[in-house]
């Protein structure tokens, strides 16, 4: 099975509510590689790489987020480029 890649931009009350940590936990449980980070505009950005069913499950999780979050919408964007995904799932610094 070949890997798929999804680049996500999550809108809503998604910062300061454990969103990044919770997404990293969900991704690791699903076997998805990639990263998640806050953006200065208040959104959360993520890259998910893995088997299609696992990545789709993480996209579905992103639409709910952790209990404290309020997700208004999740945009699926073009992949950010050819850089390889990390071996695991990283929480990155704010950009």
N, C-alpha and C positions, 0 to 999 in steps of 0.2 A: 504494500500500500504506500503510495507516495504522500509526502507531507504537503499540507496546504498552509497558507499563511494569511492571517487576517490582521489588519491594522485598525484599531478601534479608537474612537474618540467618544468618551462618556460624558454626558451633560447632566446637570442637576446638582443636588446637595451631596457631592461625592468626595469632598475633601474634609479632613478632620473627623472622619467617621469610621476609620479602619478599612476603607475601601481597598487600598493597595495591598495591605497585609492579607485581607480576606481573599482577594483575587489571586495572590501568590499561592495561598493555601489551596484554593480550588484548582488552580492550574497544576500544581504538583500532584494533587490527588488524581487528576485526569491524565497525567503524563504529558502535559503540554509545556513546551519550551517557550521562552520569550522574555518580555519585561513589561513593567508597568511604572508609570511616573505621573506625578501631578504636573499640571501646567499653570503658569501664572494667571491665566485667564479664568481659573476656577474649574476647568475640566480635568479629566484623567485620561491619559493616553496609554494604550497598550498594544503590544505586538504578540500575537499567539501563533505558534508554529507546531504542527503535529498532524496526527491522523485526522481526517475530516470529521468523523463523529466526535472526537474529543474536543477539537477546536470549536465545533458547533455547540457542544455542551457548554464550553466556556463563554461563548457569545451569549447563549441563553442566560447563563449565570450573571453576566455583565448587565443584562437588562433588568435584573432584580437588585444585585449587589447585596451587601450585608444588611442586617435589619435596620441599622441606624441611617442608612443612605436613602435618598430619594432620587431615583434615576428617571430623568425626563425623556432622554432618548440616547441611543447608541448609534453613531455613524460608523459605517464600515467604509474605510478609505482605501485608496490604492496603497500597496505595500510601500514602505519608506525607502526601499532600495535593496541592493544586492548583499548588504552586510549579513553575515550568518547570525542566526539566533544563538544565544548562549546555551550552554549545556543544560542548564536548569531554567528556572524562572526567577528573574531578578526584580527587586524594587530599586528603581533608579532615582537619581536626584531630580528635583524640580527644574523644568526648563521654561 
